[in-house]
Every structure is written in structure tokens, then in C-alpha cells.
Amino acid sequence: MTNILLIEDDKSFGYVLTEYMKLKKYNVIWKETASEAISELKSSTIFNLAILDINLKQSSGYEIAKMIKEENIELPFIFLTARDLKIDQLKGYQLGAEEYITKPIDEEILLAKIETILARNKNHITEKNELFWKDVLLNIDKRKLHINDSVLQLTERECLLLKMLLSNPEQLVERNKILKKLWESQDEFSRNSMDVYISRLRKYISNSEINIRNVHGKGFVLE
């Protein structure tokens, strides 16, 4: 079952779109506010895609998109909004949106775009507690790294660090972001400690199809 989270505060439009998507065999959970949407994202439900309106009561779809990125939630999202200014579209794509679609919409075109996005992202994640890319699978709950037929037991910090990288393959993960999230400090000791953990992960994945590239002074790219 494909689960789609729809965040839309227009009751009429939200109802029509939800019913249309259900007819197409998608399980749509519709929320009208940002707070309800964030609560749903932190629940046990595994979502495959989020559809975000920008203009919401008390907050915005932009804020939800920022939360998705900051929390490293592996979830593709699109903006579906009446705001059609170029500056809004650029901001949407800068926040990581897969698509920026302006209303009024053609439901068939929307469905085609959704199917394309789902197909493009299906190999990045298997379950909410597992991340998969190329020949590497990370079980987050059990902290186990699977590479072909071998299994390695990771420490909690090793697991969290690899999770950040696997959640953003072929993208720069900034050093300061890692330090802030996992070490809660950016002092010299923490920086040196992080480099040691990166070296460990490089050793663990040395026989896989992926590697961790250092971008001097900026961060790391899993490629």
C-alpha cells in the first residue's frame, strides 16, 4: 500500500483530491494544519510521498519541508499551491521539492508526476527503520549494516552518522550539521572524533559499491 500525506487547508479541494487519489488505489491521509502534519510524520506510519500546500493556518508548507530535511526523514515531497511567483517556485526547489505544481491542477497530470516520483525514489528506503542504497542496507533499529552477505554491528553513533549519509546519497552533508546533530558541539575534540568515525565507516564499506568522499572544509558526500 502506498501512503501519501496530503497537507491542504482548503476543505473542498482537500476532500476532492483525497477521494480522487483513493480511487487510484492510494492511501491518502489528509491533514489541514502544519502541526497535525508534523505529528503524523513522527508517527509510526510509513509515508511514500507528501503533498504540501504552502499557505497553511499558523505555519506554511515551507516549514514542513524544512522539518523533513532537518530531521533527515526519507520522504519525497511536492508543493501543490496557488502561489505561482517565480520566487516561490525557486524557494520550493531549494528546499528539496521534487515538483512545484500550481493550481488549478489537472488530476491526470498530477497522478503521472506522483507515479514518476514514487518510481524514482522506491530504491532509497524499504521500511521506516531501514535505509537501502546500491548494495548497502542499514537497519536502524538493530544498528546492523548489511553489505552483500556480510553483517556488521554498529555503535549508536556510527549508525546515526551512516543514517545521515544514506538519507542524502550523492548530496553534500555538511560537517557542521553532523557535529550539531550527533556531537552537539563544534570544538576541536568533536571534529577529530567525527573524522575517526568517518574513517571507521569508510573501512566498513570498503568492499561495497559506495564510498564517502570528503569535500574539504565543507562535509561529506556518499557516492
ZIMO-V238686 format. One record per backbone hydrogen bond with DSSP energy under -0.5 kcal/mol. CO is the residue of the C=O (numbers start at 1). NH is the residue of the N-H. Records with the same first field share a line. If there is no record, write none. Layout:
BEGIN
CO: NH + NH
END
This chain:
BEGIN
1: 3
2: 4 + 27
3: 48 + 49
4: 6 + 29
5: 7 + 51
6: 8 + 31
7: 53
9: 11
10: 14
11: 15
12: 16
13: 17
14: 18
15: 19
16: 20
17: 21
18: 22
19: 23
20: 24
21: 26
22: 25
26: 28
27: 4 + 29
28: 30
29: 6
31: 8
33: 37
34: 38
35: 39
36: 40
37: 41
38: 42
40: 43
45: 47
49: 5
50: 52 + 78
51: 7
52: 80
54: 56 + 61
56: 59
57: 34
59: 56
60: 64
61: 65
62: 66
63: 67
64: 68
65: 69
66: 70
67: 71
68: 73
69: 72
72: 74
73: 75
76: 50
77: 98 + 99
78: 52
79: 101
81: 103
82: 84
85: 88 + 89
86: 90
87: 91
88: 92
89: 93
90: 94
91: 95
92: 97
93: 96
99: 79
101: 81
105: 107
106: 110
107: 111
108: 112
109: 113
110: 114
111: 115
112: 116
113: 117
114: 118
115: 119
116: 120
117: 121
118: 122
121: 124 + 125
124: 132
127: 130
129: 140 + 141
130: 126 + 127
131: 138
133: 136
135: 148
136: 133
137: 139 + 146
138: 131 + 140
139: 143 + 144
143: 154
144: 139 + 146
145: 147 + 152
146: 137
147: 150
150: 147
152: 145 + 154
155: 159
156: 160
157: 161
158: 162
159: 163
160: 164
161: 165
162: 166
163: 167
165: 168
166: 169
168: 171
171: 222
172: 174
173: 220
174: 178
175: 179
176: 180
177: 181
178: 182 + 183
179: 183 + 184 + 185
187: 191
188: 192
189: 193
190: 194
191: 195
192: 196
193: 197
194: 198
195: 199
196: 200
197: 201
198: 202
199: 203
200: 204
201: 205
203: 206
205: 208
211: 213 + 223
213: 221
214: 216
215: 218 + 219
218: 175
219: 215
220: 173
221: 213 + 223
222: 170
END
